[in-house]
Amino acid sequence: MTVGAFVWRPWAVLGGFALAAGASFAYLAADFGTLLGLESARQMAQFALGFVPPDTSPEFLGRALTGAAETLAISALGTLLAALAGAFLALPASGRWGRWLRAPARLVLNVLRSIPELVWAVFMVLAAGLGPFAGCLALAVHTAGVLGRLFAETLENTPPEPAAALRDAGSGATLAFFYGTLPVVMPQFTSYALYRWEYNIRMAAVLGFVGAGGLGQMLYVSLSVFKTHEAATLLIAMIAMVSVVDLLSAWLRRFLGRSGA
């Protein structure tokens, strides 16, 4: 009886997903005929041709390079601040500071990550003004909620034996955490932070559409005045920057994995 239940459970789950997908298509009235039609293809091709050729003037390439550096700085600093705040919030959220703080800390993390980055960016633009600082703060606040939850789950699943052995040997709770728990979770913490950095580079470009600086703000201005050749250059810069960071992040994760092993 148990074997039968084990065999049928995955099919029941897949069937539920299939029904949900079918209901979603029906509810949204998705029209794939129009999407794949010749008229849609013609309009998309005509729009795409407007981006050719990209603007390669030295003056604009310099501005694009500056915008790319600004976007990279926004994402890096925002992720760093989020990792620090997330690690701090993960301690009470994992029950390390007592069970009575666990629920309030998790509520704070839920609020931080439930509000989208674009909404946080609007708040930060109103508080700090237009520019990259607002984008950095928006990324930091939202990402702190995401990383805090991931860090808390990592701490909850960490074996307690190393820290317990240090406490039994006479070490205090703080030293036991830093020498018994932190070395175990640090590779996982770093891996999560690198993944979020990759994501935040893309989101930093999007936040520029609400005045948070970087390539996104330049792209918004170019599209607003129909300077599609400039927009093409900015899109190429975004693709190149994300590709380089993806390669770097993947190498760092592999290096940390070998170091941990």
PLY file of the C-alpha trace (Angstrom):
ply
format ascii 1.0
element vertex 261
property float x
property float y
property float z
element edge 260
property int vertex1
property int vertex2
end_header
0.00 0.00 0.00
2.86 2.33 0.81
4.60 1.49 -2.47
1.46 2.26 -4.43
1.05 5.61 -2.70
4.71 6.40 -3.44
4.25 5.55 -7.13
1.05 7.55 -7.60
2.03 10.66 -5.66
4.35 12.13 -8.38
1.69 11.58 -11.05
-0.89 13.31 -8.88
1.43 16.29 -8.46
2.17 16.44 -12.20
-1.54 16.16 -12.94
-2.25 19.03 -10.58
0.39 21.18 -12.31
-1.09 20.31 -15.72
-4.58 21.29 -14.59
-3.26 24.54 -13.10
-1.40 25.36 -16.32
-4.47 24.65 -18.43
-6.67 26.78 -16.17
-4.11 29.59 -16.35
-4.09 29.57 -20.15
-7.89 29.64 -20.19
-8.10 32.42 -17.60
-5.52 34.61 -19.35
-7.04 33.95 -22.79
-3.55 33.41 -24.24
-3.73 33.81 -28.01
-0.73 31.97 -29.46
-2.21 32.26 -32.94
-1.74 36.03 -32.90
1.69 35.73 -31.31
2.95 33.33 -33.98
1.15 35.01 -36.87
2.88 36.64 -39.84
1.70 40.15 -38.93
3.20 39.90 -35.44
6.47 38.62 -36.89
6.54 41.49 -39.40
5.95 44.13 -36.72
8.60 42.67 -34.40
11.12 42.46 -37.25
10.40 46.05 -38.26
10.89 47.22 -34.69
14.13 45.23 -34.29
15.58 46.68 -37.51
15.23 50.13 -35.98
18.03 49.23 -33.55
20.52 48.58 -36.36
23.25 49.77 -36.41
24.17 50.54 -32.78
25.54 53.96 -31.93
29.32 53.54 -31.84
30.34 57.16 -31.55
33.21 57.61 -29.04
31.20 60.12 -27.00
28.25 57.78 -26.51
30.45 54.72 -25.93
32.12 56.63 -23.11
28.74 57.43 -21.58
27.67 53.80 -21.93
30.86 52.64 -20.20
30.22 55.08 -17.35
26.62 53.83 -17.05
27.80 50.21 -17.00
30.29 50.98 -14.22
27.53 52.75 -12.29
25.15 49.80 -12.69
27.89 47.39 -11.56
28.62 49.56 -8.52
24.92 49.79 -7.60
24.53 46.01 -7.74
27.77 45.24 -5.90
27.25 47.69 -3.04
23.55 46.83 -2.76
24.36 43.12 -2.55
27.11 43.70 0.02
24.81 45.75 2.26
22.08 43.14 1.83
24.43 40.30 2.77
25.47 42.08 5.96
21.87 42.95 6.91
20.64 39.48 5.93
23.29 37.77 8.04
22.36 39.94 11.01
18.63 39.21 10.62
19.28 35.52 10.02
20.54 35.06 13.57
17.20 35.81 15.29
15.25 34.30 12.36
17.01 30.98 12.88
16.34 30.99 16.62
19.96 31.70 17.57
18.88 34.59 19.81
15.96 32.80 21.41
12.74 31.29 20.10
10.67 34.36 20.99
12.57 36.47 18.40
12.22 33.92 15.61
8.70 34.83 14.46
9.17 38.66 14.49
12.47 38.36 12.60
10.90 36.12 9.96
8.04 38.58 9.60
10.52 41.37 8.91
12.26 39.23 6.30
8.93 38.39 4.67
8.00 42.07 4.43
11.38 43.06 2.98
11.35 40.48 0.21
7.62 40.60 -0.54
7.71 44.25 -1.66
9.23 44.36 -5.20
12.44 46.22 -5.91
10.64 48.75 -8.10
8.39 49.76 -5.20
11.37 50.05 -2.87
13.10 52.14 -5.54
10.20 54.60 -5.63
10.39 54.94 -1.84
14.15 55.42 -1.95
13.98 57.98 -4.76
11.54 59.98 -2.65
13.81 59.66 0.40
17.28 60.00 -1.15
16.56 61.68 -4.48
17.20 60.54 -8.03
20.42 58.71 -8.71
22.38 55.52 -8.02
22.20 55.80 -4.23
18.44 55.23 -4.35
18.90 52.18 -6.54
21.56 50.80 -4.24
19.29 51.17 -1.20
16.32 49.59 -3.00
18.37 46.54 -3.95
19.83 46.29 -0.46
16.45 46.35 1.31
14.77 43.76 -0.92
17.80 41.47 -1.17
18.31 41.58 2.61
14.94 39.86 2.97
15.87 37.19 0.43
19.35 36.50 1.74
18.22 36.69 5.36
15.73 33.88 4.77
18.29 31.76 2.93
20.93 32.38 5.59
18.47 31.53 8.36
17.58 28.20 6.75
21.27 27.44 6.30
21.91 28.11 9.99
18.96 25.93 10.99
20.34 23.01 8.93
23.92 23.37 10.19
25.13 20.48 12.40
25.40 21.77 16.00
28.21 19.40 17.03
31.25 21.65 16.26
29.86 24.62 18.20
28.65 22.36 21.01
32.11 20.82 21.31
33.67 24.26 21.67
31.15 25.27 24.34
31.82 22.04 26.23
35.52 22.91 26.14
34.81 26.19 27.88
34.36 28.56 24.95
31.69 31.26 25.06
28.65 31.23 22.79
30.05 33.96 20.52
33.41 32.28 19.99
31.67 28.93 19.49
29.58 30.50 16.71
32.53 32.19 14.99
34.79 29.11 15.13
32.29 26.25 15.12
29.37 27.42 12.98
30.50 30.29 10.76
33.25 28.35 8.91
30.67 25.68 8.04
28.05 28.06 6.65
30.32 30.68 5.05
30.72 28.87 1.67
26.94 28.56 1.39
26.45 32.19 2.44
28.95 33.32 -0.20
27.32 31.20 -2.90
23.89 32.67 -2.14
25.31 36.20 -2.17
26.97 35.63 -5.56
23.74 34.31 -7.06
21.89 37.38 -5.83
24.62 39.64 -7.19
24.05 38.18 -10.66
20.34 38.85 -10.29
20.88 42.34 -8.89
22.93 43.41 -11.91
19.90 42.79 -14.10
17.57 44.42 -11.60
19.87 47.45 -11.22
19.39 48.08 -14.93
15.60 47.86 -14.53
15.59 50.22 -11.54
17.05 52.92 -13.78
13.59 53.26 -15.33
12.38 54.90 -12.11
15.35 57.23 -11.85
17.82 55.04 -9.96
20.73 55.70 -12.30
22.96 53.43 -14.35
22.36 51.88 -17.76
18.64 51.51 -17.06
18.11 55.24 -16.75
20.09 55.86 -19.95
18.04 53.20 -21.75
14.79 54.75 -20.55
15.83 58.17 -21.84
16.94 56.76 -25.21
13.71 54.83 -25.73
11.59 57.77 -24.59
12.96 59.94 -27.41
13.07 57.03 -29.91
16.88 56.96 -30.15
16.89 53.25 -30.89
20.51 53.19 -32.09
21.63 54.41 -28.68
19.32 51.89 -27.04
20.97 49.10 -29.05
24.40 50.10 -27.74
23.10 50.12 -24.17
21.50 46.69 -24.58
24.79 45.29 -25.91
26.58 46.80 -22.92
24.08 45.15 -20.55
24.49 41.74 -22.23
28.30 41.99 -22.13
28.36 43.08 -18.49
25.97 40.34 -17.34
27.89 37.69 -19.30
31.22 38.69 -17.76
29.79 38.74 -14.24
28.09 35.36 -14.78
31.41 33.82 -15.79
33.22 35.43 -12.86
30.55 34.34 -10.39
30.53 30.77 -11.72
34.33 30.62 -11.39
34.18 31.94 -7.83
31.55 29.37 -6.83
33.63 26.55 -8.30
36.71 27.85 -6.51
34.85 28.05 -3.19
33.46 24.55 -3.76
36.96 23.14 -4.29
38.25 25.06 -1.27
35.41 23.71 0.89
36.07 20.18 -0.27
0 1
1 2
2 3
3 4
4 5
5 6
6 7
7 8
8 9
9 10
10 11
11 12
12 13
13 14
14 15
15 16
16 17
17 18
18 19
19 20
20 21
21 22
22 23
23 24
24 25
25 26
26 27
27 28
28 29
29 30
30 31
31 32
32 33
33 34
34 35
35 36
36 37
37 38
38 39
39 40
40 41
41 42
42 43
43 44
44 45
45 46
46 47
47 48
48 49
49 50
50 51
51 52
52 53
53 54
54 55
55 56
56 57
57 58
58 59
59 60
60 61
61 62
62 63
63 64
64 65
65 66
66 67
67 68
68 69
69 70
70 71
71 72
72 73
73 74
74 75
75 76
76 77
77 78
78 79
79 80
80 81
81 82
82 83
83 84
84 85
85 86
86 87
87 88
88 89
89 90
90 91
91 92
92 93
93 94
94 95
95 96
96 97
97 98
98 99
99 100
100 101
101 102
102 103
103 104
104 105
105 106
106 107
107 108
108 109
109 110
110 111
111 112
112 113
113 114
114 115
115 116
116 117
117 118
118 119
119 120
120 121
121 122
122 123
123 124
124 125
125 126
126 127
127 128
128 129
129 130
130 131
131 132
132 133
133 134
134 135
135 136
136 137
137 138
138 139
139 140
140 141
141 142
142 143
143 144
144 145
145 146
146 147
147 148
148 149
149 150
150 151
151 152
152 153
153 154
154 155
155 156
156 157
157 158
158 159
159 160
160 161
161 162
162 163
163 164
164 165
165 166
166 167
167 168
168 169
169 170
170 171
171 172
172 173
173 174
174 175
175 176
176 177
177 178
178 179
179 180
180 181
181 182
182 183
183 184
184 185
185 186
186 187
187 188
188 189
189 190
190 191
191 192
192 193
193 194
194 195
195 196
196 197
197 198
198 199
199 200
200 201
201 202
202 203
203 204
204 205
205 206
206 207
207 208
208 209
209 210
210 211
211 212
212 213
213 214
214 215
215 216
216 217
217 218
218 219
219 220
220 221
221 222
222 223
223 224
224 225
225 226
226 227
227 228
228 229
229 230
230 231
231 232
232 233
233 234
234 235
235 236
236 237
237 238
238 239
239 240
240 241
241 242
242 243
243 244
244 245
245 246
246 247
247 248
248 249
249 250
250 251
251 252
252 253
253 254
254 255
255 256
256 257
257 258
258 259
259 260
